[in-house]
Amino acid sequence: MSDITKVDKKTYDYLIEEPPERWTCSCSPQRKYDMLTTNIVESMNSIQLEARELPILRMMDFIQVFPVDSWRSRVEEEGITFLLDLNKRTCDCFQFQFDELPCMHAIVAIEKRNIKKSNFCSHWYLKES
């Protein structure tokens, strides 16, 4: 904070008004941006609005998972293909890497493998952290 004061006193004044518990992302060594929410369910629901209204068999066609091997999958959503690697925690949509939370493509691939989804969340999201 003393370094910030030296550079810009107005920024220091602004930050000091915010309680430190709201600074969580600033403590993470990872890049954090483009985050409006960390609620995975909300993210899934917003993307699958159309699918939720479909009959169950059509809903299954909305997002298709094709396992490549034990960790990698090809996930197709509305004609767009995303390559996903659960071991590396990467997806072509880049949301998995940026948020360090499973993106919707990772979630469907994880569920298909019947693995616990929380195993793929960054430790920064754990209660202990």
C-alpha positions as CSV (number, residue, x, y, z in Angstrom):
1,M,0.0,0.0,0.0
2,S,2.9,2.4,0.7
3,D,4.1,1.8,-2.9
4,I,0.7,2.6,-4.2
5,T,0.6,5.8,-2.1
6,K,3.9,6.9,-3.8
7,V,2.4,6.4,-7.2
8,D,-1.1,7.7,-6.7
9,K,-2.6,8.9,-3.5
10,K,-6.2,8.8,-4.9
11,T,-5.9,5.1,-5.7
12,Y,-4.6,4.5,-2.2
13,D,-7.6,6.4,-0.8
14,Y,-10.0,4.4,-2.9
15,L,-8.5,1.0,-2.0
16,I,-8.3,1.8,1.7
17,E,-12.1,2.2,1.8
18,E,-12.6,-1.4,0.6
19,P,-12.4,-4.1,3.2
20,P,-9.4,-6.5,2.6
21,E,-11.7,-9.5,2.3
22,R,-12.8,-8.0,-1.1
23,W,-9.1,-8.1,-2.3
24,T,-9.0,-11.9,-2.7
25,C,-8.2,-11.8,-6.4
26,S,-5.3,-9.4,-5.8
27,C,-3.7,-12.0,-3.5
28,S,-3.8,-14.7,-6.2
29,P,-0.6,-15.2,-8.2
30,Q,-2.7,-16.2,-11.2
31,R,-4.2,-13.7,-13.8
32,K,-7.7,-12.8,-12.8
33,Y,-9.9,-10.8,-15.1
34,D,-13.2,-11.0,-16.9
35,M,-14.9,-12.3,-13.7
36,L,-18.3,-11.1,-12.9
37,T,-19.3,-14.3,-11.0
38,T,-17.7,-17.5,-9.7
39,N,-21.0,-19.3,-9.6
40,I,-20.6,-22.2,-12.0
41,V,-24.3,-23.0,-11.9
42,E,-25.2,-19.5,-12.9
43,S,-22.8,-19.7,-15.8
44,M,-24.1,-23.1,-17.0
45,N,-27.7,-21.8,-16.8
46,S,-27.1,-18.7,-18.8
47,I,-25.4,-20.6,-21.6
48,Q,-28.0,-23.4,-21.7
49,L,-31.1,-21.3,-21.7
50,E,-32.3,-22.8,-24.9
51,A,-31.3,-26.4,-23.9
52,R,-33.3,-26.2,-20.6
53,E,-36.5,-25.9,-22.6
54,L,-35.8,-28.9,-24.9
55,P,-37.0,-32.4,-24.3
56,I,-34.3,-34.5,-22.5
57,L,-33.1,-36.3,-25.7
58,R,-32.7,-33.1,-27.6
59,M,-31.0,-31.5,-24.6
60,M,-28.4,-34.2,-24.7
61,D,-27.6,-33.2,-28.3
62,F,-27.1,-29.6,-27.3
63,I,-23.6,-30.3,-25.8
64,Q,-21.8,-33.4,-27.1
65,V,-18.7,-34.8,-25.4
66,F,-16.4,-37.1,-27.4
67,P,-13.6,-38.5,-25.1
68,V,-10.2,-38.6,-26.9
69,D,-8.5,-40.3,-24.0
70,S,-8.7,-40.5,-20.2
71,W,-8.1,-36.7,-19.8
72,R,-8.9,-35.1,-23.2
73,S,-12.2,-34.6,-24.9
74,R,-13.7,-32.9,-27.9
75,V,-16.8,-31.0,-26.9
76,E,-19.3,-29.7,-29.5
77,E,-21.7,-27.0,-28.7
78,E,-24.0,-25.7,-31.4
79,G,-21.6,-26.7,-34.2
80,I,-18.5,-25.3,-32.5
81,T,-15.8,-27.7,-31.4
82,F,-13.8,-27.1,-28.2
83,L,-10.7,-29.2,-27.3
84,L,-10.5,-29.8,-23.6
85,D,-7.7,-31.2,-21.4
86,L,-8.8,-32.0,-17.9
87,N,-5.2,-32.9,-16.8
88,K,-3.8,-29.5,-18.0
89,R,-7.1,-27.7,-17.0
90,T,-7.4,-26.1,-20.4
91,C,-10.2,-25.5,-22.9
92,D,-10.3,-23.8,-26.3
93,C,-12.9,-21.4,-24.8
94,F,-10.1,-20.2,-22.4
95,Q,-12.6,-19.8,-19.5
96,F,-11.1,-22.8,-17.7
97,Q,-7.6,-21.3,-17.7
98,F,-8.7,-17.7,-16.9
99,D,-11.1,-18.4,-14.1
100,E,-9.3,-21.5,-12.8
101,L,-12.8,-23.1,-12.5
102,P,-14.2,-25.7,-14.9
103,C,-16.0,-24.1,-17.8
104,M,-19.2,-25.5,-19.0
105,H,-17.3,-27.7,-21.5
106,A,-15.2,-29.1,-18.7
107,I,-18.3,-29.6,-16.5
108,V,-20.0,-31.9,-19.0
109,A,-16.8,-33.8,-19.7
110,I,-16.2,-34.2,-15.9
111,E,-19.8,-35.4,-15.4
112,K,-19.4,-37.9,-18.3
113,R,-16.4,-39.4,-16.5
114,N,-18.2,-39.3,-13.1
115,I,-15.4,-37.3,-11.4
116,K,-15.8,-34.8,-8.6
117,K,-15.9,-31.3,-10.2
118,S,-14.3,-29.5,-7.2
119,N,-11.1,-31.5,-8.0
120,F,-10.7,-29.1,-11.0
121,C,-11.1,-25.8,-9.1
122,S,-8.1,-23.7,-8.1
123,H,-7.1,-23.9,-4.5
124,W,-7.9,-20.2,-4.3
125,Y,-11.6,-21.1,-4.4
126,L,-11.4,-23.4,-1.5
127,K,-12.8,-22.4,1.9
128,E,-9.4,-22.8,3.5
129,S,-7.8,-20.3,1.1
